[in-house]
Amino acid sequence: MNSNVPRNLAACPTGNRLTLLNKGLPKMPEVPTPIDGPRAEPRNGGIFRLEELSFTQLEALDRDRVVVLFTVSPLEEHGPHLPVGTDLFTANSVCRKLAERILDHKPGWTVLIGPNLPIGASAFDRAGTLLARARTVRNATLDYGAALARHGFRYLLVMNGHGGPRHIVALEEAAAAVSRRYKVRMFSVSGVVLWDFMRGRYANRLEAILGRPFTAAEREALKGDTHAGMWETSLILLSRPELVNPAYAGLPAARFRLIDALHRNYPLQLGNRMGYIGTPSAACAELGEAAQRLFLEVVGELVLPVLDAQNRNWRRTSFLYKIPFLRTAFPYVLAVAAVGLAAWGIIQWFY
């Protein structure tokens, strides 16, 4: 007999045990209190954490007015000055603010924030990095979305703070597959935004948000700032300043040639080998706030059409999605082609 079971319950028939266990328990509300505080009528929407709800509470929600957000972004080294959770912290900060913005545009809707998947592809691999194959990232994200879609959730948004090319493509593939298979709208938010940001496409909008032009030092730091440099350091100074090593202010700029990217873990193998690309010393919370506001504006512009059931032009993908060798199936297609070519060669040899 289980010693942890109270003696009076152990002696009871099953039905009586349930009566005793349920006696005195408060009745669960059909829809729980939102994480941002109580509301007079919780059925009118709010922001909730998916993992905190029961299945009955979830099934009570109107699926036509529910959006689910979840982040797929790896733990990854970010130099000697930033935590390995940098990409997660950045994505989650935008995720919560996006949830609030959705409710501003869709009053009465419910936003569910799902647990993170802290894995990723195309990541620099040192202690703390949770590196996964691109196919694994695709399949895990696909299964996550499919599990939600099977139970009627129609609007699924994948958040991400990691700019690895194969990672971005894996998320877009998963979103496309779930959307097609289950006739829902699953959208990977980051692909369209991150690479345009890193390539400087939003410089003018950033200056408008700042209310001033970039300084000469900031403009110089924009060049090739892609990993744990000015922008990511600024974002963590904004959201989690206690996790930033003050030594960032003395780190020299680390820049690389395009050909250097052919080396595995190149910011850890070349230059000062400190695992960052850019100019961390130019960072400040002011720039982090401007970047976060920009992300929120651009992401909002992309997401609102997804939530409009009448809008048939909601699908968007990054330019990376159109590059064949970045697709997760490319190695398999290449292997099949190689086998086919070898078979053809053998046939030609003998016949």
C-alpha positions as CSV (number, residue, x, y, z in Angstrom):
1,M,0.0,0.0,0.0
2,N,1.3,3.5,-0.8
3,S,2.4,5.0,2.5
4,N,1.7,8.5,1.2
5,V,-2.1,7.8,1.0
6,P,-4.0,8.9,4.1
7,R,-5.3,5.9,6.1
8,N,-8.9,7.0,5.9
9,L,-8.7,7.3,2.1
10,A,-6.9,3.9,1.7
11,A,-9.8,2.2,3.4
12,C,-12.4,3.8,1.2
13,P,-13.9,2.5,-2.0
14,T,-12.9,4.4,-5.1
15,G,-16.1,6.5,-5.4
16,N,-15.9,7.5,-1.7
17,R,-12.3,8.5,-2.1
18,L,-13.2,10.9,-4.9
19,T,-16.0,12.4,-2.7
20,L,-13.5,12.9,0.1
21,L,-10.8,14.3,-2.2
22,N,-13.3,16.8,-3.8
23,K,-14.9,17.8,-0.6
24,G,-14.1,21.4,0.3
25,L,-12.2,22.1,-2.9
26,P,-13.1,25.4,-4.5
27,K,-14.8,25.2,-7.9
28,M,-12.5,26.0,-10.8
29,P,-13.7,28.9,-12.9
30,E,-14.6,27.9,-16.4
31,V,-12.2,30.5,-17.7
32,P,-9.3,31.5,-15.4
33,T,-8.2,35.0,-14.3
34,P,-5.8,36.5,-16.8
35,I,-2.1,36.8,-15.9
36,D,-2.4,40.6,-16.0
37,G,-4.9,40.8,-13.2
38,P,-8.6,40.0,-12.5
39,R,-11.4,41.1,-14.8
40,A,-15.1,41.4,-14.2
41,E,-15.9,39.1,-17.1
42,P,-13.0,36.8,-17.9
43,R,-14.9,35.5,-20.9
44,N,-14.2,38.8,-22.6
45,G,-10.6,37.8,-23.2
46,G,-7.2,38.4,-21.7
47,I,-3.6,37.1,-21.8
48,F,-3.0,33.7,-20.3
49,R,-0.2,31.2,-20.0
50,L,-1.1,28.0,-21.8
51,E,0.6,25.7,-19.2
52,E,-1.4,27.2,-16.3
53,L,-4.8,26.2,-17.7
54,S,-6.8,23.0,-17.5
55,F,-8.1,21.3,-20.6
56,T,-11.6,22.2,-19.6
57,Q,-10.7,25.8,-19.4
58,L,-9.1,25.7,-22.8
59,E,-12.0,23.9,-24.4
60,A,-14.4,26.6,-23.1
61,L,-12.6,29.2,-25.2
62,D,-14.0,30.5,-28.5
63,R,-11.4,29.2,-31.0
64,D,-12.4,31.9,-33.5
65,R,-11.1,34.5,-31.1
66,V,-8.0,32.9,-29.7
67,V,-4.4,33.4,-30.7
68,V,-1.6,31.2,-29.4
69,L,2.0,32.6,-29.3
70,F,5.1,30.5,-28.5
71,T,8.8,31.0,-28.9
72,V,11.3,28.7,-30.6
73,S,14.7,30.2,-30.0
74,P,17.9,28.5,-28.8
75,L,20.0,29.0,-25.8
76,E,23.3,30.1,-27.5
77,E,26.6,31.6,-26.5
78,H,26.5,35.4,-26.9
79,G,30.0,36.5,-26.1
80,P,31.5,36.9,-22.6
81,H,29.1,39.7,-21.7
82,L,25.6,38.4,-22.4
83,P,23.6,35.3,-21.1
84,V,23.0,32.3,-23.3
85,G,19.3,33.0,-23.0
86,T,19.6,36.3,-24.9
87,D,17.5,35.2,-27.9
88,L,14.8,33.9,-25.7
89,F,14.7,37.0,-23.5
90,T,14.4,39.2,-26.6
91,A,11.7,37.1,-28.2
92,N,9.7,36.8,-25.0
93,S,9.8,40.6,-24.4
94,V,8.4,41.2,-27.8
95,C,5.9,38.3,-27.4
96,R,4.3,39.8,-24.3
97,K,4.0,43.3,-25.8
98,L,2.6,41.8,-29.0
99,A,0.0,40.0,-27.0
100,E,-1.1,43.3,-25.5
101,R,-1.1,44.9,-29.0
102,I,-3.3,42.1,-30.3
103,L,-5.9,42.8,-27.6
104,D,-5.8,46.5,-28.5
105,H,-6.8,45.7,-32.0
106,K,-8.9,42.7,-31.2
107,P,-10.8,43.5,-28.0
108,G,-12.5,40.5,-26.4
109,W,-10.0,38.1,-27.9
110,T,-7.9,35.7,-25.8
111,V,-4.1,35.4,-26.2
112,L,-2.4,32.2,-25.0
113,I,1.4,32.3,-24.4
114,G,2.8,28.8,-24.7
115,P,6.0,27.4,-23.2
116,N,9.3,28.0,-25.0
117,L,11.2,25.5,-27.1
118,P,14.8,26.6,-26.3
119,I,16.5,24.8,-29.2
120,G,17.8,26.1,-32.5
121,A,19.8,25.4,-35.7
122,S,22.7,27.5,-37.2
123,A,23.9,28.4,-33.7
124,F,27.4,29.1,-32.4
125,D,28.3,26.1,-30.3
126,R,29.9,26.5,-26.9
127,A,28.9,25.6,-23.3
128,G,25.2,26.4,-22.8
129,T,24.3,26.3,-26.5
130,L,21.3,24.0,-27.2
131,L,22.1,23.2,-30.9
132,A,19.8,21.0,-32.9
133,R,19.6,19.9,-36.4
134,A,17.4,22.0,-38.7
135,R,15.1,19.1,-39.4
136,T,14.7,18.6,-35.6
137,V,13.7,22.2,-35.1
138,R,11.3,21.9,-38.0
139,N,9.7,18.7,-36.7
140,A,9.5,19.9,-33.1
141,T,7.8,23.2,-34.2
142,L,5.5,21.4,-36.6
143,D,4.4,18.9,-33.8
144,Y,3.9,21.8,-31.4
145,G,1.7,23.6,-33.9
146,A,-0.1,20.5,-35.0
147,A,-1.0,19.6,-31.4
148,L,-2.7,23.0,-31.1
149,A,-4.3,22.9,-34.5
150,R,-5.8,19.4,-33.9
151,H,-7.8,20.9,-31.0
152,G,-9.2,23.8,-33.0
153,F,-6.8,26.6,-32.4
154,R,-6.7,28.5,-35.7
155,Y,-4.3,31.3,-35.1
156,L,-0.7,30.3,-34.2
157,L,2.2,32.7,-34.1
158,V,5.8,31.4,-33.7
159,M,8.2,33.9,-32.1
160,N,12.0,33.8,-32.4
161,G,15.0,36.0,-31.5
162,H,17.6,33.9,-33.3
163,G,18.9,34.9,-36.8
164,G,20.4,31.6,-37.9
165,P,19.4,31.1,-41.5
166,R,18.6,27.4,-41.3
167,H,16.7,28.0,-38.0
168,I,14.5,30.7,-39.6
169,V,13.8,28.5,-42.6
170,A,12.9,25.5,-40.4
171,L,10.3,27.6,-38.5
172,E,8.8,28.8,-41.8
173,E,8.6,25.3,-43.2
174,A,6.9,24.1,-40.0
175,A,4.4,27.0,-40.2
176,A,3.6,26.3,-43.8
177,A,3.1,22.6,-43.2
178,V,0.7,23.0,-40.3
179,S,-1.2,25.7,-42.1
180,R,-1.6,23.5,-45.1
181,R,-2.4,20.3,-43.3
182,Y,-4.9,21.6,-40.8
183,K,-6.3,24.6,-42.7
184,V,-5.3,27.0,-39.9
185,R,-3.0,30.1,-39.9
186,M,0.4,29.4,-38.4
187,F,2.9,32.1,-39.1
188,S,6.6,32.4,-38.2
189,V,7.1,36.0,-37.3
190,S,10.8,36.4,-37.2
191,G,12.0,35.5,-40.7
192,V,10.7,38.5,-42.5
193,V,11.9,40.9,-39.8
194,L,15.3,39.8,-38.4
195,W,17.4,39.7,-41.6
196,D,16.0,43.0,-42.8
197,F,16.9,44.5,-39.4
198,M,20.5,43.1,-39.6
199,R,20.9,44.4,-43.1
200,G,20.1,47.9,-42.0
201,R,16.7,48.2,-43.8
202,Y,15.1,49.9,-40.8
203,A,17.7,52.5,-40.1
204,N,15.5,55.4,-41.0
205,R,12.6,54.1,-38.9
206,L,14.9,53.6,-36.0
207,E,16.1,57.2,-36.2
208,A,12.5,58.4,-36.3
209,I,11.8,56.3,-33.1
210,L,14.9,57.7,-31.4
211,G,13.9,61.2,-32.4
212,R,17.5,61.9,-33.4
213,P,20.0,60.7,-36.0
214,F,22.5,58.0,-35.1
215,T,25.8,59.3,-33.8
216,A,28.9,58.7,-35.8
217,A,29.9,55.9,-33.4
218,E,26.5,54.2,-33.7
219,R,26.5,54.5,-37.4
220,E,29.9,52.8,-37.6
221,A,28.7,50.1,-35.2
222,L,25.7,49.3,-37.5
223,K,28.2,47.7,-40.0
224,G,28.1,43.9,-39.7
225,D,26.4,44.0,-36.2
226,T,24.7,40.6,-36.2
227,H,25.5,38.7,-33.0
228,A,25.9,39.9,-29.4
229,G,27.0,43.3,-30.7
230,M,25.4,46.7,-30.3
231,W,21.8,45.7,-30.9
232,E,21.5,42.5,-28.8
233,T,23.5,44.1,-26.0
234,S,21.2,47.1,-26.0
235,L,18.1,44.8,-26.0
236,I,19.3,42.9,-22.9
237,L,20.4,46.2,-21.2
238,L,16.7,47.1,-21.6
239,S,15.0,43.9,-20.6
240,R,17.5,42.2,-18.2
241,P,20.3,44.7,-17.3
242,E,21.3,42.6,-14.3
243,L,22.5,39.9,-16.6
244,V,24.9,42.0,-18.7
245,N,28.5,41.9,-17.7
246,P,29.7,45.6,-17.4
247,A,32.9,44.6,-19.2
248,Y,30.8,45.0,-22.5
249,A,31.8,48.7,-22.4
250,G,35.4,47.8,-23.0
251,L,35.0,45.1,-25.7
252,P,36.6,46.0,-29.1
253,A,34.6,45.8,-32.3
254,A,34.7,42.3,-33.9
255,R,34.1,42.3,-37.7
256,F,34.4,39.5,-40.2
257,R,34.5,39.0,-43.9
258,L,31.7,37.1,-45.6
259,I,34.1,34.3,-46.5
260,D,34.9,33.9,-42.8
261,A,31.3,32.6,-42.3
262,L,32.3,29.4,-44.1
263,H,34.3,28.5,-40.9
264,R,32.2,26.6,-38.3
265,N,31.8,28.7,-35.1
266,Y,33.8,31.5,-36.9
267,P,33.4,34.2,-34.2
268,L,34.8,31.7,-31.7
269,Q,37.7,30.6,-34.0
270,L,38.7,33.9,-35.6
271,G,39.5,37.4,-34.4
272,N,39.5,37.7,-30.6
273,R,37.6,34.4,-30.4
274,M,35.1,35.9,-27.9
275,G,32.0,34.8,-29.8
276,Y,30.4,38.1,-30.8
277,I,30.0,40.0,-34.1
278,G,29.8,43.7,-33.9
279,T,30.4,46.5,-31.4
280,P,29.0,45.7,-27.9
281,S,30.6,48.9,-26.4
282,A,28.2,51.1,-28.5
283,A,25.2,49.6,-26.7
284,C,22.7,51.4,-24.5
285,A,19.2,50.9,-23.2
286,E,18.0,53.8,-25.3
287,L,18.9,51.8,-28.5
288,G,17.4,48.7,-27.0
289,E,14.0,50.5,-26.4
290,A,14.1,51.8,-30.0
291,A,14.8,48.4,-31.4
292,Q,12.1,46.8,-29.3
293,R,9.5,49.4,-30.4
294,L,10.5,48.8,-34.1
295,F,10.2,45.1,-33.8
296,L,6.7,45.5,-32.2
297,E,5.6,47.9,-35.0
298,V,6.9,45.7,-37.8
299,V,5.6,42.5,-36.3
300,G,2.2,44.1,-35.6
301,E,2.0,45.0,-39.3
302,L,2.7,41.4,-40.3
303,V,0.4,39.7,-37.7
304,L,-2.8,41.7,-38.0
305,P,-3.5,40.3,-41.6
306,V,-3.0,36.8,-40.2
307,L,-5.8,37.4,-37.7
308,D,-8.2,38.8,-40.3
309,A,-10.1,35.8,-41.5
310,Q,-11.1,37.8,-44.7
311,N,-7.5,38.5,-45.7
312,R,-6.3,35.9,-48.1
313,N,-2.8,37.5,-48.5
314,W,-1.5,36.9,-45.0
315,R,1.3,34.5,-45.9
316,R,4.8,36.0,-45.8
317,T,8.2,34.3,-45.8
318,S,11.8,35.5,-45.7
319,F,14.1,35.5,-48.8
320,L,16.0,32.7,-47.1
321,Y,13.0,30.4,-47.5
322,K,13.5,30.6,-51.3
323,I,17.2,29.3,-51.2
324,P,17.1,25.6,-51.9
325,F,20.2,24.5,-49.9
326,L,18.7,26.1,-46.7
327,R,15.6,23.9,-46.8
328,T,15.6,21.1,-44.3
329,A,14.9,18.4,-47.0
330,F,17.9,19.5,-49.1
331,P,20.4,16.9,-47.8
332,Y,17.9,14.1,-48.4
333,V,17.1,15.3,-51.9
334,L,20.8,15.6,-52.6
335,A,21.4,12.1,-51.3
336,V,18.5,10.6,-53.4
337,A,19.9,12.5,-56.4
338,A,23.4,11.1,-55.8
339,V,22.1,7.5,-55.5
340,G,20.1,8.0,-58.7
341,L,23.1,9.4,-60.5
342,A,25.3,6.5,-59.3
343,A,22.6,4.0,-60.4
344,W,22.4,5.6,-63.8
345,G,26.2,5.5,-64.1
346,I,26.3,1.8,-63.2
347,I,23.6,1.0,-65.8
348,Q,25.5,3.0,-68.4
349,W,28.7,1.1,-67.5
350,F,27.2,-2.3,-68.0
351,Y,24.8,-1.5,-70.9
